Amino acid sequence: MGKAGCGLSPEPGVHDIGPGVGDLVMKPADRSTRDAGTCRTSAGRREPTGVSWLFAVSHRPFFLGASLLAALSVPLWLAAHLGGMEEIMGMPARDWHVREMLFGFLQAVIGGYLLSATPNWSGRLPASGWRLAGLFGLWAICRLPFDLAASDNVAISVCLFSLDLCFPLTCTSLLLREARRRAPRQTWLAIFVFAGFGLCGAAYALNARLEGALLAPLAVSPPWVGIGFALFLIALVGGRLVPSLTRSALQPGLKDRVAPVDGSLDRLAIVGLPGAALVLAVGGQGLAAATAVLAVGFLHLWRLVRWRGWLLRSPEVLALHLAYGWLGVSLLLAGWSLMPGASIVPDAGLHAATVGAIGGMTMAVMGRLAMSRSLARGLPHVHQHRLFLLALVLLHLSALLRIAAAAGMGLSAFDRGPSLIAAAAAWSLAWTCLAVVLCLGALGGKGKQAGDRRG
């Protein structure tokens, strides 16, 4: 990272995620950044293309890599599931699915997001160029099928565990170096949650390689531990992002109707979330456990209601409301499944959290950042916005279909096959569309140069 010269970002508008949401959330480029963009354009500097474009901004390689991983891994898992395959790339099929779609995918999204937010704390340019490429390589190399060589070998499993830790620990150290300047308390909390999430992912993979021997004495459900970290970040960061962008999108007379985010209800909802995740992780059952999880779910839904999403006319901001709504719904479904004699299975709440809340929130934020560069220059690509909206529709459709498939957990894989296939197809197509949206951002600079020459 170098000193910020006339701006904080390699391109104007990269932080155009919403004003006034605190240093944890990326903010619009300030005056110096806008002036820097004007200077660069007037000086005739060419926009980076190809590999240079990919590694010019911190979030780009991670968002694109996460989108491609999401689009490809779910069909691969479904083929293995329906085909009766026990392993994928040397790891039990279900464990591989959880590892890639929860820990692999989300580590890339959160890491890229936090790295792009660092100028708000340090006043310096975020990671880019070869340093960013090396950091991305640490994430990408863990997606390779090294587990084929593990074959229950403890020494190799420990080596792969160390490799799994390289990306989250390196990224965390980089974030801490930038945060020490003037980062607020929420930023420090988010960084440590990211580090804990990375450790949880590495431990999950090691446990799978050792056939469950590592976590068996703890009697916990590792997926819900990771989901708990993710939902906590959504409540913490999204809980500021969503109402802030809602105020920005509303007419002046309606802005004051959006509730503030630092009230006692907000604090209670955020504090209660780890407790609810812990209940689900340890497999709590009975009326008391169900009531605790349901109460936290209702708190988050009431928090969402106070943000007045029905007043919006912006589908991009409305998508953030919908994703946050899935957080509350997932806790309601999971809590309901803990009731004595419940007619719903825990898998419904789990996939409402992963597909609806985590997938929906990450896609909404990733797409908005991908288009911010084009919007900042007034040159949005003709297909970007439509593809982004299509991706959002398909993702939430996949969440509904996946929950419907979970309702038939007592059936065989082939009996549930049509709903699983439909959910996987919608999910994969959604992330393919978002990957195209991300790549179309590279065309904005070319259009700008052509426009300058015509002028």
C-alpha positions as a Markdown table, in Angstrom:
| # | Residue | x | y | z |
|---|---|---|---|---|
| 1 | Met | 0.0 | 0.0 | 0.0 |
| 2 | Gly | 1.3 | 3.4 | -0.9 |
| 3 | Lys | 0.6 | 6.9 | 0.2 |
| 4 | Ala | -2.5 | 8.4 | -1.2 |
| 5 | Gly | -1.6 | 11.1 | -3.5 |
| 6 | Cys | -4.5 | 13.1 | -4.9 |
| 7 | Gly | -7.0 | 10.5 | -4.0 |
| 8 | Leu | -7.7 | 7.5 | -1.8 |
| 9 | Ser | -8.7 | 5.0 | -4.5 |
| 10 | Pro | -7.2 | 3.7 | -7.8 |
| 11 | Glu | -10.4 | 4.8 | -9.4 |
| 12 | Pro | -13.2 | 7.2 | -8.6 |
| 13 | Gly | -16.3 | 5.9 | -7.0 |
| 14 | Val | -14.8 | 2.6 | -5.8 |
| 15 | His | -16.1 | 3.4 | -2.3 |
| 16 | Asp | -19.5 | 4.5 | -3.5 |
| 17 | Ile | -21.5 | 2.3 | -1.1 |
| 18 | Gly | -23.3 | 4.9 | 0.8 |
| 19 | Pro | -22.7 | 8.0 | 2.9 |
| 20 | Gly | -22.5 | 8.4 | 6.6 |
| 21 | Val | -22.3 | 4.7 | 7.6 |
| 22 | Gly | -19.0 | 4.9 | 9.5 |
| 23 | Asp | -15.5 | 3.9 | 8.7 |
| 24 | Leu | -16.3 | 0.2 | 8.6 |
| 25 | Val | -18.5 | 0.7 | 5.5 |
| 26 | Met | -17.0 | 2.0 | 2.3 |
| 27 | Lys | -18.0 | 5.6 | 1.6 |
| 28 | Pro | -18.2 | 7.6 | -1.6 |
| 29 | Ala | -15.0 | 8.9 | -2.8 |
| 30 | Asp | -14.2 | 12.2 | -1.3 |
| 31 | Arg | -13.4 | 15.5 | -3.1 |
| 32 | Ser | -9.7 | 14.6 | -3.5 |
| 33 | Thr | -10.5 | 11.3 | -5.1 |
| 34 | Arg | -13.0 | 12.9 | -7.6 |
| 35 | Asp | -10.4 | 15.6 | -8.4 |
| 36 | Ala | -7.8 | 12.8 | -8.9 |
| 37 | Gly | -10.1 | 11.1 | -11.3 |
| 38 | Thr | -10.6 | 14.3 | -13.3 |
| 39 | Cys | -6.8 | 14.9 | -13.4 |
| 40 | Arg | -6.2 | 11.4 | -14.6 |
| 41 | Thr | -8.8 | 11.7 | -17.3 |
| 42 | Ser | -7.6 | 15.1 | -18.5 |
| 43 | Ala | -4.0 | 13.8 | -18.5 |
| 44 | Gly | -5.1 | 11.1 | -20.9 |
| 45 | Arg | -4.0 | 8.1 | -18.7 |
| 46 | Arg | -5.3 | 4.9 | -20.1 |
| 47 | Glu | -7.5 | 2.7 | -17.9 |
| 48 | Pro | -5.9 | -0.6 | -17.0 |
| 49 | Thr | -7.1 | -3.7 | -18.8 |
| 50 | Gly | -6.8 | -7.4 | -18.5 |
| 51 | Val | -4.7 | -8.6 | -15.5 |
| 52 | Ser | -3.8 | -5.0 | -14.6 |
| 53 | Trp | -7.5 | -4.1 | -14.4 |
| 54 | Leu | -8.2 | -7.2 | -12.2 |
| 55 | Phe | -5.6 | -6.3 | -9.6 |
| 56 | Ala | -6.0 | -2.5 | -9.7 |
| 57 | Val | -8.7 | -2.5 | -6.9 |
| 58 | Ser | -8.7 | -4.7 | -3.8 |
| 59 | His | -12.2 | -6.2 | -4.2 |
| 60 | Arg | -12.0 | -7.2 | -7.9 |
| 61 | Pro | -10.1 | -10.5 | -7.8 |
| 62 | Phe | -11.8 | -11.7 | -4.7 |
| 63 | Phe | -15.3 | -10.8 | -5.8 |
| 64 | Leu | -14.7 | -12.4 | -9.2 |
| 65 | Gly | -13.1 | -15.5 | -7.7 |
| 66 | Ala | -15.9 | -15.9 | -5.2 |
| 67 | Ser | -18.6 | -15.5 | -7.9 |
| 68 | Leu | -16.9 | -18.1 | -10.1 |
| 69 | Leu | -16.5 | -20.5 | -7.2 |
| 70 | Ala | -20.2 | -20.1 | -6.3 |
| 71 | Ala | -21.3 | -20.7 | -9.9 |
| 72 | Leu | -19.2 | -23.8 | -10.4 |
| 73 | Ser | -19.1 | -25.6 | -7.0 |
| 74 | Val | -22.8 | -26.1 | -6.4 |
| 75 | Pro | -23.5 | -28.0 | -9.6 |
| 76 | Leu | -20.4 | -30.1 | -8.9 |
| 77 | Trp | -21.7 | -30.9 | -5.4 |
| 78 | Leu | -25.2 | -31.7 | -6.7 |
| 79 | Ala | -23.8 | -34.0 | -9.4 |
| 80 | Ala | -21.9 | -35.9 | -6.6 |
| 81 | His | -24.9 | -35.9 | -4.3 |
| 82 | Leu | -27.3 | -37.2 | -6.9 |
| 83 | Gly | -24.7 | -39.6 | -8.3 |
| 84 | Gly | -24.0 | -41.2 | -4.9 |
| 85 | Met | -20.4 | -40.0 | -4.8 |
| 86 | Glu | -18.9 | -40.0 | -1.3 |
| 87 | Glu | -16.0 | -37.7 | -2.0 |
| 88 | Ile | -15.2 | -34.6 | -4.0 |
| 89 | Met | -11.5 | -33.8 | -4.5 |
| 90 | Gly | -10.5 | -36.1 | -1.7 |
| 91 | Met | -12.9 | -34.7 | 0.9 |
| 92 | Pro | -16.3 | -36.0 | 1.9 |
| 93 | Ala | -18.8 | -34.5 | -0.4 |
| 94 | Arg | -20.8 | -32.6 | 2.2 |
| 95 | Asp | -17.7 | -31.3 | 4.0 |
| 96 | Trp | -16.3 | -30.1 | 0.7 |
| 97 | His | -19.6 | -28.3 | -0.1 |
| 98 | Val | -19.6 | -26.6 | 3.3 |
| 99 | Arg | -16.0 | -25.7 | 3.1 |
| 100 | Glu | -16.1 | -24.1 | -0.3 |
| 101 | Met | -19.5 | -22.5 | -0.2 |
| 102 | Leu | -19.3 | -21.1 | 3.3 |
| 103 | Phe | -15.7 | -20.7 | 4.3 |
| 104 | Gly | -14.0 | -20.4 | 0.9 |
| 105 | Phe | -16.6 | -18.2 | -0.8 |
| 106 | Leu | -17.3 | -15.9 | 2.1 |
| 107 | Gln | -13.6 | -15.4 | 3.1 |
| 108 | Ala | -13.0 | -14.0 | -0.4 |
| 109 | Val | -16.0 | -11.6 | -0.2 |
| 110 | Ile | -15.3 | -10.4 | 3.3 |
| 111 | Gly | -11.6 | -10.0 | 2.7 |
| 112 | Gly | -12.0 | -8.1 | -0.5 |
| 113 | Tyr | -14.6 | -5.8 | 1.1 |
| 114 | Leu | -12.5 | -5.0 | 4.1 |
| 115 | Leu | -9.4 | -4.4 | 2.1 |
| 116 | Ser | -11.2 | -2.0 | -0.1 |
| 117 | Ala | -12.5 | -0.1 | 3.0 |
| 118 | Thr | -9.0 | 0.5 | 4.4 |
| 119 | Pro | -8.6 | 4.0 | 2.9 |
| 120 | Asn | -11.4 | 5.2 | 5.2 |
| 121 | Trp | -9.2 | 4.3 | 8.2 |
| 122 | Ser | -5.6 | 4.9 | 7.0 |
| 123 | Gly | -5.8 | 7.6 | 4.3 |
| 124 | Arg | -3.7 | 5.3 | 2.1 |
| 125 | Leu | -4.3 | 3.4 | -1.1 |
| 126 | Pro | -5.7 | -0.1 | -0.6 |
| 127 | Ala | -3.7 | -3.2 | -1.7 |
| 128 | Ser | -3.2 | -3.5 | -5.4 |
| 129 | Gly | -0.8 | -4.8 | -8.0 |
| 130 | Trp | 1.5 | -7.7 | -7.3 |
| 131 | Arg | 0.8 | -7.6 | -3.5 |
| 132 | Leu | -2.9 | -8.0 | -4.2 |
| 133 | Ala | -2.2 | -10.8 | -6.7 |
| 134 | Gly | -0.1 | -12.6 | -4.1 |
| 135 | Leu | -2.8 | -12.3 | -1.5 |
| 136 | Phe | -5.4 | -13.5 | -3.9 |
| 137 | Gly | -3.1 | -16.4 | -4.8 |
| 138 | Leu | -3.1 | -17.5 | -1.1 |
| 139 | Trp | -6.9 | -17.8 | -1.3 |
| 140 | Ala | -7.0 | -19.4 | -4.7 |
| 141 | Ile | -4.4 | -22.1 | -4.0 |
| 142 | Cys | -6.5 | -23.5 | -1.2 |
| 143 | Arg | -9.2 | -24.3 | -3.7 |
| 144 | Leu | -7.0 | -26.8 | -5.4 |
| 145 | Pro | -7.5 | -30.6 | -4.7 |
| 146 | Phe | -4.7 | -31.1 | -2.3 |
| 147 | Asp | -6.9 | -33.4 | -0.2 |
| 148 | Leu | -6.4 | -36.1 | -2.8 |
| 149 | Ala | -2.9 | -36.5 | -1.3 |
| 150 | Ala | -4.0 | -36.4 | 2.3 |
| 151 | Ser | -5.7 | -39.9 | 2.5 |
| 152 | Asp | -6.0 | -39.8 | 6.3 |
| 153 | Asn | -2.3 | -38.8 | 6.7 |
| 154 | Val | -2.1 | -36.7 | 9.8 |
| 155 | Ala | 1.1 | -34.9 | 8.8 |
| 156 | Ile | -0.3 | -33.9 | 5.4 |
| 157 | Ser | -3.6 | -32.8 | 7.0 |
| 158 | Val | -1.7 | -30.5 | 9.4 |
| 159 | Cys | 0.3 | -29.1 | 6.6 |
| 160 | Leu | -2.9 | -28.4 | 4.7 |
| 161 | Phe | -4.4 | -26.8 | 7.8 |
| 162 | Ser | -1.4 | -24.4 | 7.9 |
| 163 | Leu | -2.0 | -23.6 | 4.2 |
| 164 | Asp | -5.7 | -22.9 | 4.9 |
| 165 | Leu | -4.6 | -20.4 | 7.6 |
| 166 | Cys | -2.3 | -18.4 | 5.3 |
| 167 | Phe | -4.9 | -16.3 | 3.6 |
| 168 | Pro | -7.0 | -15.2 | 6.6 |
| 169 | Leu | -3.9 | -14.6 | 8.8 |
| 170 | Thr | -2.1 | -12.6 | 6.1 |
| 171 | Cys | -5.2 | -10.6 | 5.3 |
| 172 | Thr | -5.9 | -10.0 | 9.0 |
| 173 | Ser | -2.3 | -8.7 | 9.6 |
| 174 | Leu | -2.7 | -6.4 | 6.6 |
| 175 | Leu | -6.0 | -5.1 | 7.9 |
| 176 | Leu | -4.6 | -4.6 | 11.4 |
| 177 | Arg | -1.7 | -2.6 | 10.1 |
| 178 | Glu | -4.1 | -0.2 | 8.4 |
| 179 | Ala | -6.6 | -0.2 | 11.2 |
| 180 | Arg | -4.1 | 0.9 | 13.8 |
| 181 | Arg | -4.1 | 4.5 | 12.5 |
| 182 | Arg | -7.7 | 5.6 | 13.3 |
| 183 | Ala | -10.1 | 2.7 | 12.8 |
| 184 | Pro | -13.3 | 2.8 | 15.0 |
| 185 | Arg | -14.3 | 0.1 | 17.3 |
| 186 | Gln | -16.7 | -1.5 | 14.8 |
| 187 | Thr | -13.8 | -2.0 | 12.4 |
| 188 | Trp | -11.6 | -3.8 | 14.9 |
| 189 | Leu | -14.5 | -6.0 | 15.8 |
| 190 | Ala | -15.1 | -6.9 | 12.1 |
| 191 | Ile | -11.5 | -7.7 | 11.6 |
| 192 | Phe | -11.3 | -10.0 | 14.5 |
| 193 | Val | -14.6 | -11.7 | 13.4 |
| 194 | Phe | -13.0 | -12.2 | 10.0 |
| 195 | Ala | -9.9 | -13.8 | 11.6 |
| 196 | Gly | -12.1 | -16.1 | 13.7 |
| 197 | Phe | -14.1 | -17.0 | 10.7 |
| 198 | Gly | -10.9 | -18.0 | 8.9 |
| 199 | Leu | -9.7 | -20.1 | 11.8 |
| 200 | Cys | -13.1 | -21.8 | 11.9 |
| 201 | Gly | -12.8 | -22.6 | 8.2 |
| 202 | Ala | -9.3 | -24.1 | 8.6 |
| 203 | Ala | -10.4 | -26.2 | 11.6 |
| 204 | Tyr | -13.5 | -27.4 | 9.7 |
| 205 | Ala | -11.3 | -28.6 | 6.8 |
| 206 | Leu | -8.9 | -30.3 | 9.2 |
| 207 | Asn | -11.8 | -32.0 | 11.0 |
| 208 | Ala | -13.1 | -33.3 | 7.7 |
| 209 | Arg | -9.6 | -34.7 | 6.8 |
| 210 | Leu | -9.4 | -36.5 | 10.2 |
| 211 | Glu | -12.9 | -37.9 | 9.7 |
| 212 | Gly | -14.4 | -35.8 | 12.5 |
| 213 | Ala | -12.0 | -36.8 | 15.2 |
| 214 | Leu | -10.9 | -33.2 | 15.9 |
| 215 | Leu | -14.3 | -31.7 | 16.9 |
| 216 | Ala | -16.1 | -34.9 | 18.0 |
| 217 | Pro | -15.4 | -34.2 | 21.7 |
| 218 | Leu | -17.0 | -30.7 | 21.4 |
| 219 | Ala | -20.3 | -32.0 | 20.1 |
| 220 | Val | -20.8 | -28.9 | 17.9 |
| 221 | Ser | -22.1 | -28.4 | 14.4 |
| 222 | Pro | -19.2 | -26.6 | 12.6 |
| 223 | Pro | -21.4 | -25.2 | 9.8 |
| 224 | Trp | -23.5 | -23.2 | 12.3 |
| 225 | Val | -20.4 | -21.9 | 14.0 |
| 226 | Gly | -19.3 | -20.4 | 10.6 |
| 227 | Ile | -22.8 | -19.2 | 9.8 |
| 228 | Gly | -22.9 | -17.5 | 13.2 |
| 229 | Phe | -19.8 | -15.5 | 12.3 |
| 230 | Ala | -21.2 | -14.6 | 9.0 |
| 231 | Leu | -24.6 | -13.5 | 10.3 |
| 232 | Phe | -22.9 | -11.5 | 13.0 |
| 233 | Leu | -21.0 | -9.6 | 10.3 |
| 234 | Ile | -24.2 | -9.0 | 8.4 |
| 235 | Ala | -25.9 | -7.7 | 11.5 |
| 236 | Leu | -22.9 | -5.5 | 12.4 |
| 237 | Val | -22.0 | -4.1 | 8.9 |
| 238 | Gly | -25.3 | -4.6 | 7.1 |
| 239 | Gly | -27.1 | -3.1 | 10.1 |
| 240 | Arg | -25.4 | 0.2 | 9.3 |
| 241 | Leu | -25.2 | -0.1 | 5.6 |
| 242 | Val | -28.9 | -0.9 | 4.9 |
| 243 | Pro | -30.5 | 2.1 | 6.8 |
| 244 | Ser | -27.8 | 4.5 | 5.6 |
| 245 | Leu | -28.4 | 3.6 | 1.9 |
| 246 | Thr | -32.1 | 3.7 | 2.6 |
| 247 | Arg | -32.0 | 7.3 | 3.8 |
| 248 | Ser | -29.9 | 8.2 | 0.8 |
| 249 | Ala | -32.4 | 6.7 | -1.6 |
| 250 | Leu | -35.5 | 8.3 | 0.0 |
| 251 | Gln | -36.9 | 11.8 | -0.7 |
| 252 | Pro | -35.9 | 14.4 | 1.9 |
| 253 | Gly | -39.3 | 14.3 | 3.6 |
| 254 | Leu | -39.1 | 10.6 | 4.2 |
| 255 | Lys | -35.5 | 10.3 | 5.4 |
| 256 | Asp | -36.4 | 10.9 | 9.1 |
| 257 | Arg | -38.7 | 7.9 | 9.1 |
| 258 | Val | -35.8 | 5.5 | 9.0 |
| 259 | Ala | -34.9 | 4.6 | 12.6 |
| 260 | Pro | -31.4 | 5.2 | 13.9 |
| 261 | Val | -29.0 | 2.2 | 14.2 |
| 262 | Asp | -27.6 | 2.7 | 17.7 |
| 263 | Gly | -30.6 | 2.1 | 19.8 |
| 264 | Ser | -31.1 | -0.5 | 22.5 |
| 265 | Leu | -33.1 | -2.8 | 20.1 |
| 266 | Asp | -30.1 | -2.8 | 17.7 |
| 267 | Arg | -27.6 | -3.7 | 20.4 |
| 268 | Leu | -29.9 | -6.4 | 21.8 |
| 269 | Ala | -30.4 | -8.0 | 18.4 |
| 270 | Ile | -26.6 | -8.0 | 17.6 |
| 271 | Val | -25.6 | -9.3 | 21.0 |
| 272 | Gly | -28.3 | -12.0 | 20.9 |
| 273 | Leu | -27.1 | -13.3 | 17.5 |
| 274 | Pro | -24.0 | -15.2 | 18.8 |
| 275 | Gly | -26.1 | -16.8 | 21.5 |
| 276 | Ala | -28.7 | -18.0 | 19.0 |
| 277 | Ala | -25.9 | -19.4 | 16.7 |
| 278 | Leu | -24.4 | -21.2 | 19.7 |
| 279 | Val | -27.7 | -22.8 | 20.6 |
| 280 | Leu | -27.9 | -24.1 | 17.0 |
| 281 | Ala | -24.3 | -25.2 | 16.9 |
| 282 | Val | -24.6 | -27.3 | 20.0 |
| 283 | Gly | -27.8 | -28.9 | 18.7 |
| 284 | Gly | -30.1 | -27.4 | 21.4 |
| 285 | Gln | -33.6 | -28.9 | 21.5 |
| 286 | Gly | -36.8 | -28.1 | 23.4 |
| 287 | Leu | -39.0 | -25.2 | 24.1 |
| 288 | Ala | -36.3 | -23.0 | 25.9 |
| 289 | Ala | -33.8 | -23.3 | 23.0 |
| 290 | Ala | -36.4 | -22.7 | 20.4 |
| 291 | Thr | -37.8 | -19.6 | 22.2 |
| 292 | Ala | -34.3 | -18.1 | 22.5 |
| 293 | Val | -33.6 | -18.5 | 18.7 |
| 294 | Leu | -37.1 | -17.3 | 17.7 |
| 295 | Ala | -36.7 | -14.2 | 19.9 |
| 296 | Val | -33.5 | -13.2 | 18.2 |
| 297 | Gly | -35.1 | -13.8 | 14.8 |
| 298 | Phe | -38.0 | -11.6 | 15.7 |
| 299 | Leu | -35.7 | -8.9 | 17.0 |
| 300 | His | -33.9 | -8.7 | 13.6 |
| 301 | Leu | -37.1 | -8.7 | 11.7 |
| 302 | Trp | -38.4 | -5.8 | 13.8 |
| 303 | Arg | -35.1 | -4.0 | 13.3 |
| 304 | Leu | -35.6 | -4.4 | 9.5 |
| 305 | Val | -39.2 | -3.1 | 9.8 |
| 306 | Arg | -38.0 | 0.1 | 11.4 |
| 307 | Trp | -35.8 | 0.8 | 8.3 |
| 308 | Arg | -39.0 | 1.4 | 6.2 |
| 309 | Gly | -37.9 | -0.6 | 3.2 |
| 310 | Trp | -41.4 | -0.4 | 1.6 |
| 311 | Leu | -40.8 | 3.3 | 0.9 |
| 312 | Leu | -38.0 | 2.6 | -1.5 |
| 313 | Arg | -38.0 | 2.8 | -5.3 |
| 314 | Ser | -34.4 | 1.6 | -5.7 |
| 315 | Pro | -34.3 | -2.2 | -6.4 |
| 316 | Glu | -30.6 | -2.3 | -5.5 |
| 317 | Val | -31.2 | -1.0 | -2.0 |
| 318 | Leu | -34.4 | -3.0 | -1.7 |
| 319 | Ala | -32.3 | -6.1 | -2.3 |
| 320 | Leu | -30.3 | -5.3 | 0.8 |
| 321 | His | -33.5 | -5.2 | 2.8 |
| 322 | Leu | -34.6 | -8.5 | 1.4 |
| 323 | Ala | -31.2 | -10.1 | 2.2 |
| 324 | Tyr | -31.4 | -8.8 | 5.8 |
| 325 | Gly | -34.9 | -10.2 | 6.0 |
| 326 | Trp | -33.6 | -13.6 | 5.2 |
| 327 | Leu | -31.4 | -13.4 | 8.4 |
| 328 | Gly | -34.5 | -13.1 | 10.5 |
| 329 | Val | -36.4 | -15.7 | 8.6 |
| 330 | Ser | -33.5 | -18.2 | 8.9 |
| 331 | Leu | -33.6 | -17.8 | 12.7 |
| 332 | Leu | -37.3 | -18.3 | 12.8 |
| 333 | Leu | -37.1 | -21.5 | 10.7 |
| 334 | Ala | -34.2 | -22.8 | 12.7 |
| 335 | Gly | -35.9 | -22.0 | 16.0 |
| 336 | Trp | -39.1 | -23.6 | 14.8 |
| 337 | Ser | -37.2 | -26.8 | 14.0 |
| 338 | Leu | -36.1 | -27.0 | 17.6 |
| 339 | Met | -39.7 | -27.1 | 18.9 |
| 340 | Pro | -40.9 | -30.5 | 20.2 |
| 341 | Gly | -42.7 | -32.3 | 17.4 |
| 342 | Ala | -41.7 | -29.6 | 14.8 |
| 343 | Ser | -42.7 | -30.3 | 11.3 |
| 344 | Ile | -39.8 | -28.5 | 9.7 |
| 345 | Val | -36.2 | -29.7 | 9.5 |
| 346 | Pro | -33.1 | -27.7 | 10.6 |
| 347 | Asp | -31.8 | -27.7 | 7.0 |
| 348 | Ala | -34.5 | -25.2 | 6.1 |
| 349 | Gly | -33.1 | -22.6 | 8.5 |
| 350 | Leu | -29.5 | -23.3 | 7.5 |
| 351 | His | -30.1 | -22.7 | 3.8 |
| 352 | Ala | -32.3 | -19.7 | 4.5 |
| 353 | Ala | -29.2 | -18.3 | 6.2 |
| 354 | Thr | -26.6 | -19.4 | 3.7 |
| 355 | Val | -28.4 | -18.9 | 0.4 |
| 356 | Gly | -30.8 | -16.1 | 1.3 |
| 357 | Ala | -29.1 | -14.0 | 3.9 |
| 358 | Ile | -25.4 | -14.6 | 3.2 |
| 359 | Gly | -25.8 | -15.0 | -0.6 |
| 360 | Gly | -28.2 | -12.2 | -0.9 |
| 361 | Met | -26.2 | -9.7 | 1.1 |
| 362 | Thr | -22.9 | -10.4 | -0.5 |
| 363 | Met | -24.4 | -10.3 | -4.0 |
| 364 | Ala | -26.2 | -7.0 | -3.3 |
| 365 | Val | -23.0 | -5.4 | -2.0 |
| 366 | Met | -20.7 | -6.9 | -4.6 |
| 367 | Gly | -22.9 | -5.8 | -7.5 |
| 368 | Arg | -23.2 | -2.2 | -6.2 |
| 369 | Leu | -19.5 | -1.9 | -5.9 |
| 370 | Ala | -18.9 | -3.4 | -9.3 |
| 371 | Met | -21.2 | -0.8 | -10.9 |
| 372 | Ser | -19.9 | 2.1 | -8.8 |
| 373 | Arg | -17.0 | 2.9 | -11.1 |
| 374 | Ser | -19.3 | 3.2 | -14.2 |
| 375 | Leu | -21.9 | 5.2 | -12.3 |
| 376 | Ala | -19.2 | 7.6 | -11.0 |
| 377 | Arg | -18.2 | 8.4 | -14.6 |
| 378 | Gly | -21.8 | 8.6 | -15.7 |
| 379 | Leu | -21.2 | 5.7 | -18.1 |
| 380 | Pro | -23.0 | 2.5 | -16.8 |
| 381 | His | -22.7 | -0.4 | -19.2 |
| 382 | Val | -26.0 | -0.9 | -21.0 |
| 383 | His | -26.2 | -4.5 | -19.8 |
| 384 | Gln | -24.7 | -4.2 | -16.3 |
| 385 | His | -27.8 | -3.0 | -14.4 |
| 386 | Arg | -30.2 | -5.5 | -16.0 |
| 387 | Leu | -27.9 | -8.4 | -15.4 |
| 388 | Phe | -27.4 | -7.4 | -11.8 |
| 389 | Leu | -31.2 | -7.3 | -11.2 |
| 390 | Leu | -31.6 | -10.7 | -13.0 |
| 391 | Ala | -28.8 | -12.1 | -10.7 |
| 392 | Leu | -30.6 | -10.9 | -7.6 |
| 393 | Val | -34.0 | -12.3 | -8.7 |
| 394 | Leu | -32.4 | -15.7 | -9.5 |
| 395 | Leu | -30.6 | -15.8 | -6.2 |
| 396 | His | -33.7 | -15.2 | -4.1 |
| 397 | Leu | -35.5 | -17.7 | -6.3 |
| 398 | Ser | -32.8 | -20.3 | -5.5 |
| 399 | Ala | -33.2 | -19.6 | -1.8 |
| 400 | Leu | -37.0 | -20.4 | -2.0 |
| 401 | Leu | -36.4 | -23.5 | -4.0 |
| 402 | Arg | -33.6 | -24.7 | -1.7 |
| 403 | Ile | -35.9 | -24.3 | 1.3 |
| 404 | Ala | -38.6 | -26.2 | -0.5 |
| 405 | Ala | -36.1 | -29.0 | -1.2 |
| 406 | Ala | -35.2 | -29.0 | 2.5 |
| 407 | Ala | -38.8 | -29.6 | 3.4 |
| 408 | Gly | -38.5 | -33.0 | 1.8 |
| 409 | Met | -35.5 | -34.1 | 3.7 |
| 410 | Gly | -37.1 | -37.4 | 4.5 |
| 411 | Leu | -37.3 | -38.3 | 0.8 |
| 412 | Ser | -34.5 | -39.8 | -1.2 |
| 413 | Ala | -32.0 | -37.7 | -3.2 |
| 414 | Phe | -33.8 | -38.6 | -6.4 |
| 415 | Asp | -37.2 | -37.7 | -5.1 |
| 416 | Arg | -35.9 | -34.3 | -4.1 |
| 417 | Gly | -33.9 | -34.1 | -7.3 |
| 418 | Pro | -36.1 | -31.7 | -9.3 |
| 419 | Ser | -36.2 | -29.0 | -6.6 |
| 420 | Leu | -32.5 | -29.4 | -5.9 |
| 421 | Ile | -31.6 | -29.1 | -9.5 |
| 422 | Ala | -33.8 | -26.1 | -10.0 |
| 423 | Ala | -32.3 | -24.4 | -6.9 |
| 424 | Ala | -28.8 | -25.2 | -8.1 |
| 425 | Ala | -29.5 | -23.9 | -11.6 |
| 426 | Ala | -30.9 | -20.7 | -10.3 |
| 427 | Trp | -28.0 | -20.2 | -7.9 |
| 428 | Ser | -25.3 | -21.0 | -10.5 |
| 429 | Leu | -26.9 | -18.8 | -13.2 |
| 430 | Ala | -27.2 | -15.9 | -10.6 |
| 431 | Trp | -23.5 | -16.0 | -9.8 |
| 432 | Thr | -22.6 | -16.3 | -13.5 |
| 433 | Cys | -24.6 | -13.2 | -14.2 |
| 434 | Leu | -22.8 | -11.4 | -11.4 |
| 435 | Ala | -19.4 | -12.5 | -12.7 |
| 436 | Val | -20.3 | -11.0 | -16.1 |
| 437 | Val | -21.4 | -7.8 | -14.3 |
| 438 | Leu | -18.0 | -7.6 | -12.6 |
| 439 | Cys | -16.2 | -8.2 | -15.9 |
| 440 | Leu | -18.2 | -5.5 | -17.7 |
| 441 | Gly | -16.7 | -3.0 | -15.4 |
| 442 | Ala | -13.5 | -3.2 | -17.4 |
| 443 | Leu | -15.3 | -1.8 | -20.4 |
| 444 | Gly | -16.3 | 1.5 | -18.7 |
| 445 | Gly | -12.8 | 3.0 | -19.1 |
| 446 | Lys | -12.7 | 2.1 | -22.8 |
| 447 | Gly | -16.1 | 3.8 | -23.3 |
| 448 | Lys | -14.8 | 6.9 | -21.5 |
| 449 | Gln | -11.7 | 7.1 | -23.6 |
| 450 | Ala | -13.8 | 6.8 | -26.8 |
| 451 | Gly | -16.1 | 9.5 | -25.5 |
| 452 | Asp | -13.2 | 11.8 | -24.7 |
| 453 | Arg | -11.8 | 11.4 | -28.2 |
| 454 | Arg | -15.2 | 12.1 | -29.8 |
| 455 | Gly | -15.4 | 15.2 | -27.7 |
